[in-house]
Amino acid sequence: MNAAPGHPVPVTIVGGWDVEARATLFEALLAAADTSLTPTGPGLGVLVAALERCGDAHAVIVESTDAFSAACELLEVHDRGGRGHPDAVVVAVDAPRAATRLAIGHPVTPDRSALCAVASADRIALVGAELLTQQALIDLVDALALRSPRSSFHSCVAGQPLRLPPAMGFDPAHAARRARAVCSRPGAPVESRTTVALRICGRVDPDLFQGWLHALGEQGVIRVDGGVPLGGGARWLVQMVRDRVDLVEERVRRPAPVGRLVVVAPEIDAEITSATLAGTIRDA
């Protein structure tokens, strides 16, 4: 149903720490929705501007790297006269990965920020839940419900539309209280991260470099960002979030045989990481 011109437009905000699970959930909701605006990303400026231009906008689905903060930001804009109103925060959880963490005795969420995302969610979508045994699914839901007792749970299957029931509206005060209560409990996972800046002097071999990134993913690296020279006036812009890698080739007018990367990981040896990266360089 279209929203009447000037009336508030409900916005469903999709979040979650796993990039692939979040993207799968976003596509599933989009496939089931009658929506005209589907911006993605951490910022809401484009969304707010688009809502003001579209007098007959449908309900909107937006993906954000920090769904709770995005919902609070959108609510502030709405209170100042903006049309978009946060309807629900839906957090994607990779069900097989989370179930594996439980099975080996680890917390269901990988770090404190993921725990807070679960605790502040209105709804939790279990992506890939159909791959679990019935008992593994029960154990996973029980573990998540302890951290987010007010959330409803939904199964999300890749390639299939997901239609959620109408929401009651986002309440930032309740969400913040839930997150604070859960994350302040004894035993809540403490996020520990190390950041290493790396310098690449020379052109990298594409195959060796991709193998290096794959090895980092197996070691549990959280994020890699930067650029590496390929030669011939080209370089790769690199963005890796956990095991998802995006490499975009860019042509530059004045190529420099120097690249830079920033690696973020729970634990990482800077010397070893730098040495293995140097092994991907084909000329200096």
Residue frames relative to the residue before (quaternion, step in Angstrom):
aa qw qx qy qz dx dy dz
M 1.0000 0.0000 0.0000 0.0000 0.00 0.00 0.00
N 0.4315 -0.7009 0.5036 0.2625 3.57 -0.97 0.83
A 0.4241 -0.6614 0.5497 0.2838 3.54 -1.17 0.58
A 0.5027 -0.6429 0.4774 0.3256 3.56 -1.01 0.79
P 0.6229 -0.5623 0.3769 0.3921 3.59 -1.07 0.73
G 0.8191 0.2346 -0.1883 0.4885 3.56 -0.88 0.96
H 0.5961 0.5757 -0.3707 0.4194 3.58 1.21 -0.27
P 0.6255 -0.5427 0.3860 0.4065 3.61 -1.15 0.47
V 0.2438 -0.7543 0.5962 0.1272 3.55 -1.08 0.80
P 0.3641 -0.7465 0.5070 0.2306 3.62 -0.60 1.07
V 0.1387 -0.7929 0.5924 0.0331 3.56 -0.95 0.98
T 0.1891 -0.7498 0.6261 0.1000 3.55 -0.85 1.05
I 0.1568 -0.8067 0.5668 0.0576 3.59 -0.68 1.10
V 0.2202 -0.7881 0.5697 0.0771 3.53 -0.69 1.21
G 0.0364 0.8080 -0.5851 0.0586 3.56 -0.80 1.03
G 0.2644 0.7510 -0.5820 0.1656 3.53 -1.34 -0.12
W 0.4999 -0.6950 0.4447 0.2632 3.56 -1.10 0.71
D 0.6711 0.4614 -0.3030 0.4950 3.60 1.18 -0.42
V 0.4334 -0.7439 0.4453 0.2460 3.59 -0.49 1.22
E 0.6890 0.4854 -0.2964 0.4492 3.60 0.84 -0.94
A 0.6544 0.5039 -0.3169 0.4662 3.59 0.94 -0.84
R 0.6494 0.5148 -0.3154 0.4624 3.59 0.98 -0.82
A 0.6608 0.5011 -0.3083 0.4660 3.58 0.96 -0.84
T 0.6355 0.5265 -0.3255 0.4615 3.59 1.02 -0.79
L 0.6568 0.5006 -0.3054 0.4741 3.57 0.96 -0.86
F 0.6390 0.5352 -0.3262 0.4458 3.57 0.93 -0.89
E 0.6786 0.4844 -0.2894 0.4703 3.59 0.89 -0.93
A 0.6503 0.5236 -0.3209 0.4471 3.61 1.00 -0.78
L 0.6593 0.4852 -0.3018 0.4887 3.58 1.00 -0.82
L 0.6457 0.5324 -0.3135 0.4486 3.54 1.00 -0.86
A 0.6514 0.5327 -0.3121 0.4410 3.59 1.00 -0.85
A 0.7328 0.4134 -0.2292 0.4894 3.59 1.13 -0.62
A 0.6600 0.5465 -0.2926 0.4244 3.59 1.26 -0.27
D 0.3202 -0.6784 0.6223 0.2236 3.50 -1.31 0.51
T 0.2664 0.7940 -0.4863 0.2494 3.52 0.33 1.28
S 0.3112 -0.7769 0.5233 0.1606 3.56 -1.00 0.75
L 0.7512 0.2968 -0.1752 0.5629 3.60 1.22 -0.35
T 0.0715 0.8167 -0.5665 0.0831 3.58 -0.70 1.05
P 0.1053 0.8168 -0.5612 0.0832 3.63 0.67 0.98
T 0.1811 -0.7740 0.5964 0.1116 3.56 -1.22 0.54
G 0.5546 0.6265 -0.4465 0.3171 3.53 -1.30 0.28
P 0.6558 -0.5534 0.3514 0.3744 3.58 -1.26 0.26
G 0.7158 0.4451 -0.2610 0.4706 3.63 1.09 -0.58
L 0.3011 -0.7765 0.5309 0.1564 3.57 -1.08 0.68
G 0.3722 0.7576 -0.4762 0.2466 3.60 1.23 0.09
V 0.6590 0.5018 -0.3089 0.4674 3.58 0.94 -0.89
L 0.6435 0.5307 -0.3169 0.4515 3.56 0.97 -0.85
V 0.6669 0.5056 -0.3044 0.4550 3.58 0.84 -0.97
A 0.6654 0.4991 -0.3030 0.4651 3.57 0.92 -0.90
A 0.6621 0.5092 -0.3119 0.4528 3.58 0.95 -0.84
L 0.6310 0.5360 -0.3352 0.4497 3.58 1.00 -0.77
E 0.6575 0.5103 -0.3154 0.4558 3.57 0.99 -0.77
R 0.6768 0.4885 -0.2986 0.4627 3.60 1.10 -0.64
C 0.7369 0.4019 -0.2206 0.4967 3.58 1.07 -0.70
G 0.2434 -0.8113 0.5162 0.1267 3.56 -0.21 1.23
D 0.7623 0.3255 -0.1881 0.5268 3.59 1.15 -0.56
A 0.1975 0.8205 -0.5168 0.1440 3.61 1.11 0.63
H 0.4245 -0.6646 0.5529 0.2690 3.52 -1.17 0.70
A 0.6830 -0.3778 0.3777 0.4981 3.51 -1.34 -0.22
V 0.2930 -0.7939 0.5228 0.1030 3.54 -1.01 0.89
I 0.1774 -0.7321 0.6464 0.1212 3.54 -1.22 0.68
V 0.0076 0.8033 -0.5943 0.0387 3.58 -0.80 1.00
E 0.2887 -0.7466 0.5777 0.1595 3.56 -1.04 0.85
S 0.0118 0.8041 -0.5930 0.0407 3.55 -0.94 0.89
T 0.4927 -0.6503 0.4909 0.3055 3.56 -1.13 0.65
D 0.7592 0.1612 -0.1145 0.6201 3.60 1.25 -0.35
A 0.2035 -0.8489 0.4766 0.1042 3.56 0.28 1.32
F 0.6546 0.5242 -0.3309 0.4327 3.59 0.91 -0.85
S 0.6727 0.4824 -0.2947 0.4774 3.60 0.90 -0.92
A 0.6350 0.5292 -0.3287 0.4567 3.58 1.03 -0.79
A 0.6508 0.5138 -0.3156 0.4614 3.59 0.98 -0.83
C 0.6541 0.5023 -0.3132 0.4709 3.59 0.98 -0.84
E 0.6430 0.5222 -0.3177 0.4614 3.58 1.01 -0.84
L 0.6654 0.4997 -0.2983 0.4675 3.57 0.94 -0.90
L 0.6338 0.5287 -0.3309 0.4574 3.59 1.03 -0.74
E 0.6296 0.5228 -0.3327 0.4686 3.59 1.04 -0.74
V 0.6433 0.5065 -0.3181 0.4779 3.58 0.99 -0.82
H 0.6386 0.5263 -0.3232 0.4590 3.58 1.00 -0.82
D 0.6619 0.5133 -0.3070 0.4518 3.58 0.95 -0.86
R 0.6811 0.4477 -0.2811 0.5066 3.57 1.24 -0.45
G 0.7230 -0.4507 0.2420 0.4643 3.59 1.23 0.27
G 0.4707 0.6762 -0.4482 0.3469 3.60 1.25 0.05
R 0.5316 -0.6715 0.4275 0.2893 3.57 -1.17 0.57
G 0.6526 0.5339 -0.3275 0.4262 3.58 1.01 -0.71
H 0.0376 -0.7927 0.6085 -0.0056 3.58 -0.89 0.96
P 0.4305 -0.7100 0.4802 0.2828 3.65 -0.68 1.00
D 0.2330 -0.7984 0.5470 0.0955 3.54 -0.68 1.16
A 0.7866 -0.1488 0.1308 0.5848 3.57 0.99 -0.83
V 0.2675 -0.7023 0.6325 0.1874 3.53 -1.29 0.56
V 0.0681 -0.7973 0.5996 -0.0114 3.56 -0.64 1.20
V 0.1505 -0.8093 0.5657 0.0473 3.58 -0.60 1.15
A 0.3139 -0.7491 0.5606 0.1612 3.55 -0.90 1.02
V 0.0652 -0.7713 0.6329 0.0185 3.56 -0.99 0.92
D 0.3704 -0.6966 0.5685 0.2330 3.57 -0.85 1.00
A 0.3349 -0.8055 0.4521 0.1861 3.58 -0.11 1.33
P 0.6768 0.4802 -0.3372 0.4446 3.68 0.76 -0.81
R 0.6600 0.4983 -0.3196 0.4625 3.61 0.93 -0.82
A 0.6653 0.4977 -0.3101 0.4620 3.58 0.92 -0.89
A 0.6485 0.5101 -0.3183 0.4669 3.59 1.00 -0.80
T 0.6272 0.5299 -0.3333 0.4634 3.59 1.05 -0.71
R 0.6246 0.5344 -0.3385 0.4581 3.57 1.00 -0.81
L 0.6547 0.5033 -0.3116 0.4701 3.57 0.97 -0.84
A 0.6682 0.5385 -0.3058 0.4123 3.56 0.90 -0.97
I 0.7380 0.3794 -0.2278 0.5094 3.61 1.07 -0.66
G 0.6275 -0.6064 0.3107 0.3767 3.56 1.27 0.36
H 0.5149 0.6266 -0.4289 0.3978 3.60 1.22 0.33
P 0.6195 -0.5135 0.4119 0.4276 3.62 -1.20 0.28
V 0.5933 -0.6082 0.3948 0.3497 3.57 -1.11 0.68
T 0.7299 0.3093 -0.2073 0.5733 3.60 1.20 -0.51
P 0.5266 -0.6934 0.3910 0.2983 3.61 -0.95 0.80
D 0.8115 0.0084 0.0184 0.5839 3.62 1.10 -0.54
R 0.7309 -0.4500 0.2927 0.4214 3.55 -1.32 0.12
S 0.6438 0.5203 -0.3460 0.4416 3.62 0.94 -0.73
A 0.6382 0.5048 -0.3249 0.4821 3.61 1.07 -0.71
L 0.6183 0.5416 -0.3361 0.4598 3.57 1.03 -0.76
C 0.6753 0.4854 -0.2917 0.4725 3.58 0.92 -0.89
A 0.6056 0.5501 -0.3540 0.4530 3.59 1.10 -0.65
V 0.6527 0.4977 -0.3038 0.4837 3.57 0.98 -0.85
A 0.6830 0.5147 -0.2935 0.4272 3.57 0.85 -0.98
S 0.7396 0.4141 -0.2307 0.4778 3.61 1.03 -0.73
A 0.4987 0.6845 -0.4159 0.3314 3.61 1.26 -0.03
D 0.4131 -0.6559 0.5686 0.2754 3.54 -1.24 0.57
R 0.7891 0.0613 0.0071 0.6111 3.53 1.09 -0.83
I 0.1822 -0.7586 0.6161 0.1086 3.54 -1.17 0.64
A 0.1832 -0.7797 0.5942 0.0744 3.55 -0.78 1.12
L 0.2343 -0.7746 0.5769 0.1111 3.57 -0.69 1.12
V 0.1684 -0.8131 0.5545 0.0551 3.54 -0.19 1.35
G 0.8081 0.1829 -0.1697 0.5337 3.57 -0.69 1.11
A 0.3034 0.7795 -0.5010 0.2221 3.60 1.20 0.37
E 0.5994 0.5887 -0.3590 0.4066 3.59 1.14 -0.59
L 0.6267 0.5522 -0.3318 0.4385 3.60 1.24 -0.32
L 0.6240 0.5599 -0.3276 0.4356 3.59 1.27 -0.28
T 0.5153 -0.5724 0.5213 0.3675 3.53 -1.29 0.34
Q 0.6627 -0.5150 0.3512 0.4150 3.57 -1.18 0.41
Q 0.6757 0.4900 -0.3052 0.4585 3.59 0.93 -0.84
A 0.6349 0.5207 -0.3350 0.4620 3.60 0.99 -0.78
L 0.6486 0.5102 -0.3184 0.4665 3.59 1.01 -0.78
I 0.6352 0.5211 -0.3280 0.4663 3.60 0.99 -0.82
D 0.6631 0.5035 -0.3050 0.4623 3.59 0.90 -0.91
L 0.6548 0.5153 -0.3145 0.4548 3.59 0.99 -0.82
V 0.6662 0.4897 -0.3080 0.4706 3.58 0.88 -0.89
D 0.6328 0.5297 -0.3333 0.4559 3.59 0.99 -0.81
A 0.6686 0.5014 -0.3048 0.4568 3.59 0.93 -0.89
L 0.6809 0.4725 -0.2901 0.4785 3.59 0.94 -0.84
A 0.6374 0.5409 -0.3319 0.4371 3.60 1.03 -0.76
L 0.5915 0.5573 -0.3699 0.4502 3.59 1.13 -0.54
R 0.7252 0.4213 -0.2221 0.4972 3.56 1.11 -0.71
S 0.7894 0.1262 -0.0688 0.5968 3.58 1.21 -0.42
P 0.0727 -0.8705 0.4854 0.0376 3.60 0.57 1.16
R 0.6930 0.4760 -0.2878 0.4585 3.62 1.14 -0.46
S 0.5534 0.6287 -0.3928 0.3796 3.59 1.23 -0.20
S 0.3155 -0.6860 0.6115 0.2365 3.53 -1.27 0.48
F 0.3181 -0.7660 0.5372 0.1531 3.57 -1.11 0.70
H 0.0422 -0.7972 0.6013 -0.0344 3.55 -1.01 0.92
S 0.3757 -0.7135 0.5477 0.2229 3.56 -1.09 0.77
C 0.1152 -0.7900 0.6017 0.0254 3.55 -0.92 0.98
V 0.1186 -0.7991 0.5890 0.0194 3.56 -0.62 1.20
A 0.5019 -0.6660 0.4607 0.3038 3.58 -0.80 1.01
G 0.8152 0.2500 -0.1994 0.4829 3.57 -0.92 0.96
Q 0.6941 0.4161 -0.2753 0.5190 3.59 1.28 -0.03
P 0.5106 -0.6518 0.4588 0.3224 3.60 -0.96 0.83
L 0.1497 -0.7652 0.6199 0.0876 3.56 -1.17 0.65
R 0.0653 -0.7966 0.6010 0.0017 3.55 -0.58 1.17
L 0.2070 -0.7964 0.5609 0.0915 3.56 -0.58 1.17
P 0.5345 -0.6102 0.4616 0.3591 3.61 -1.10 0.56
P 0.6708 -0.5007 0.3451 0.4245 3.61 -1.20 0.43
A 0.3740 -0.7330 0.5295 0.2061 3.55 -1.02 0.85
M 0.5079 -0.6462 0.4849 0.2990 3.53 -1.33 0.34
G 0.6176 -0.5286 0.3606 0.4572 3.60 1.24 -0.13
F 0.4810 -0.6841 0.4813 0.2628 3.55 -1.09 0.80
D 0.1054 -0.7778 0.6186 0.0352 3.56 -0.91 0.99
P 0.2814 -0.8125 0.4806 0.1722 3.62 -0.11 1.23
A 0.6179 0.5539 -0.3587 0.4275 3.60 1.03 -0.69
H 0.6741 0.4743 -0.2989 0.4808 3.59 0.88 -0.90
A 0.6486 0.5237 -0.3222 0.4486 3.59 0.95 -0.86
A 0.6623 0.5017 -0.3053 0.4653 3.58 0.93 -0.86
R 0.6451 0.5164 -0.3246 0.4602 3.59 0.98 -0.80
R 0.6403 0.5199 -0.3268 0.4614 3.58 0.97 -0.83
A 0.6691 0.5056 -0.3042 0.4518 3.57 0.89 -0.94
R 0.6616 0.5034 -0.3142 0.4584 3.60 0.91 -0.88
A 0.6602 0.5230 -0.3125 0.4393 3.56 0.94 -0.90
V 0.6993 0.4658 -0.2767 0.4663 3.58 0.89 -0.92
C 0.7296 0.4557 -0.2562 0.4409 3.59 0.81 -0.98
S 0.6652 0.4872 -0.3141 0.4705 3.59 1.20 -0.27
R 0.4690 0.6805 -0.4489 0.3399 3.59 1.25 -0.04
P 0.5537 -0.5787 0.4656 0.3765 3.59 -1.13 0.57
G 0.7755 0.3259 -0.2435 0.4828 3.55 -0.92 0.85
A 0.4476 0.6658 -0.4777 0.3581 3.59 1.24 -0.01
P 0.5310 -0.6561 0.4187 0.3351 3.59 -0.86 0.89
V 0.2575 -0.7551 0.5862 0.1411 3.56 -0.95 0.91
E 0.3734 -0.7460 0.5109 0.2076 3.53 -0.70 1.09
S 0.0152 -0.7879 0.6145 -0.0368 3.54 -0.74 1.11
R 0.0596 0.8162 -0.5682 0.0864 3.56 -0.59 1.13
T 0.1741 -0.7503 0.6305 0.0965 3.52 -1.21 0.71
T 0.1738 -0.7850 0.5889 0.0828 3.57 -0.93 0.91
V 0.0675 -0.7933 0.6051 -0.0072 3.56 -0.87 1.04
A 0.2151 -0.7579 0.6044 0.1184 3.58 -0.91 0.97
L 0.1072 -0.8135 0.5715 0.0073 3.57 -0.78 1.09
R 0.2094 -0.7663 0.5982 0.1058 3.56 -1.12 0.75
I 0.1774 -0.7891 0.5834 0.0736 3.58 -0.84 1.02
C 0.0870 -0.7992 0.5945 0.0151 3.58 -0.57 1.15
G 0.7501 0.2880 -0.2419 0.5440 3.56 -0.05 1.30
R 0.5893 -0.5779 0.4357 0.3591 3.54 -1.32 0.24
V 0.3452 -0.7423 0.5338 0.2116 3.58 -0.93 0.85
D 0.4477 -0.6214 0.5635 0.3096 3.52 -1.28 0.47
P 0.4872 -0.7083 0.4112 0.3030 3.65 -0.54 1.08
D 0.6902 0.4788 -0.2962 0.4546 3.59 0.86 -0.92
L 0.6628 0.4975 -0.3099 0.4661 3.58 0.93 -0.87
F 0.6578 0.5150 -0.3180 0.4482 3.58 0.97 -0.83
Q 0.6525 0.4953 -0.3227 0.4741 3.59 0.96 -0.78
G 0.6193 0.5266 -0.3385 0.4739 3.58 1.10 -0.64
W 0.6201 0.5367 -0.3296 0.4677 3.58 1.08 -0.74
L 0.6519 0.5025 -0.3121 0.4745 3.58 0.96 -0.84
H 0.6334 0.5300 -0.3327 0.4552 3.58 0.98 -0.84
A 0.6507 0.5143 -0.3151 0.4612 3.58 0.97 -0.85
L 0.6218 0.5282 -0.3419 0.4663 3.60 1.04 -0.72
G 0.6417 0.5327 -0.3259 0.4453 3.57 0.97 -0.85
E 0.6575 0.5028 -0.3097 0.4679 3.59 1.01 -0.78
Q 0.6682 0.4916 -0.2961 0.4733 3.59 1.19 -0.50
G 0.5700 -0.6389 0.3634 0.3672 3.60 1.27 0.07
V 0.2775 0.7647 -0.5329 0.2326 3.58 1.17 0.53
I 0.4208 -0.7309 0.4892 0.2220 3.56 -0.95 0.94
R 0.8185 -0.0937 0.1293 0.5518 3.58 0.80 -0.96
V 0.0383 -0.7492 0.6603 0.0343 3.54 -1.25 0.68
D 0.0339 0.7924 -0.6064 0.0574 3.59 -0.84 1.00
G 0.4847 0.6734 -0.4895 0.2683 3.55 -1.18 0.56
G 0.4120 -0.6821 0.5382 0.2743 3.53 -1.24 -0.54
V 0.1047 -0.7891 0.6034 0.0478 3.58 -1.08 0.75
P 0.4538 -0.6953 0.4837 0.2770 3.62 -0.97 0.82
L 0.2379 -0.7750 0.5731 0.1194 3.55 -1.07 0.85
G 0.4928 -0.6303 0.4466 0.4006 3.56 1.19 -0.54
G 0.7719 0.3389 -0.2492 0.4766 3.54 -1.24 0.39
G 0.6585 -0.5270 0.3120 0.4374 3.56 1.12 0.57
A 0.6402 0.5054 -0.3261 0.4778 3.59 1.20 0.40
R 0.0182 -0.7659 0.6413 0.0431 3.51 -1.29 0.38
W 0.4034 -0.6736 0.5567 0.2712 3.54 -1.32 0.32
L 0.2466 -0.6878 0.6597 0.1759 3.53 -1.09 0.81
V 0.1698 -0.8310 0.5290 0.0260 3.54 -0.57 1.20
Q 0.1276 0.7430 -0.6545 0.0581 3.53 -1.04 0.87
M 0.0334 0.7875 -0.6101 0.0802 3.52 -0.64 1.18
V 0.0390 -0.7699 0.6369 -0.0028 3.57 -0.84 1.04
R 0.7954 -0.1424 -0.0020 0.5891 3.52 -0.32 1.38
D 0.8055 -0.2670 0.1590 0.5046 3.67 -0.57 -0.99
R 0.5588 0.5676 -0.4133 0.4414 3.59 1.19 0.33
V 0.0989 -0.8198 0.5640 -0.0062 3.57 -0.69 1.17
D 0.0630 -0.7634 0.6423 0.0274 3.56 -1.00 0.92
L 0.0271 -0.7829 0.6206 -0.0344 3.56 -0.75 1.15
V 0.0435 -0.8027 0.5943 -0.0220 3.57 -0.58 1.17
E 0.3013 -0.7648 0.5428 0.1724 3.58 -0.68 1.11
E 0.0706 -0.7977 0.5987 -0.0169 3.55 -0.87 1.03
R 0.3056 -0.7294 0.5837 0.1843 3.56 -1.01 0.87
V 0.1059 -0.7984 0.5918 0.0332 3.57 -0.90 0.93
R 0.5224 -0.6623 0.4439 0.3022 3.57 -1.04 0.77
R 0.7903 0.1570 -0.0626 0.5889 3.54 0.97 -0.88
P 0.1352 -0.8371 0.5251 0.0719 3.56 0.28 1.24
A 0.1519 -0.7679 0.6172 0.0795 3.54 -1.04 0.84
P 0.4176 -0.7323 0.4768 0.2491 3.61 -0.83 0.91
V 0.5832 0.5443 -0.3822 0.4664 3.56 1.05 0.72
G 0.0226 -0.7941 0.6074 -0.0064 3.55 -0.91 0.92
R 0.2131 -0.7725 0.5865 0.1173 3.54 -1.27 0.33
L 0.0464 -0.7795 0.6246 0.0089 3.53 -1.08 0.80
V 0.1746 -0.7351 0.6421 0.1302 3.53 -1.24 0.59
V 0.1198 -0.7994 0.5885 0.0175 3.56 -0.74 1.12
V 0.0940 -0.7837 0.6135 0.0259 3.57 -0.86 1.00
A 0.1397 0.7917 -0.5762 0.1469 3.57 -0.74 1.06
P 0.6173 -0.5294 0.4049 0.4180 3.61 -1.17 0.39
E 0.7719 -0.0659 0.0617 0.6293 3.55 1.00 -0.87
I 0.1330 0.7937 -0.5825 0.1138 3.58 -0.83 0.90
D 0.3283 -0.7172 0.5837 0.1927 3.55 -1.06 0.84
A 0.3763 -0.7680 0.4713 0.2155 3.57 -0.37 1.23
E 0.6580 0.5266 -0.3189 0.4335 3.60 0.94 -0.85
I 0.6836 0.4735 -0.2882 0.4749 3.58 0.90 -0.93
T 0.6444 0.5264 -0.3235 0.4505 3.58 0.96 -0.86
S 0.6596 0.5029 -0.3029 0.4692 3.57 0.98 -0.85
A 0.6595 0.5163 -0.3087 0.4508 3.58 0.99 -0.83
T 0.6732 0.4775 -0.3044 0.4756 3.58 0.95 -0.81
L 0.6106 0.5326 -0.3498 0.4703 3.60 1.10 -0.62
A 0.6287 0.5410 -0.3348 0.4472 3.59 1.00 -0.81
G 0.6267 0.5589 -0.3341 0.4281 3.59 1.14 -0.56
T 0.6345 0.5173 -0.3392 0.4635 3.60 1.26 -0.19
I 0.5557 0.6172 -0.3902 0.3975 3.62 1.27 -0.20
R 0.2776 -0.7919 0.5243 0.1447 3.57 -0.79 1.02
D 0.7837 0.0019 -0.0679 0.6174 3.60 1.23 -0.21
A 0.3527 -0.7451 0.5339 0.1881 3.58 -1.11 0.61
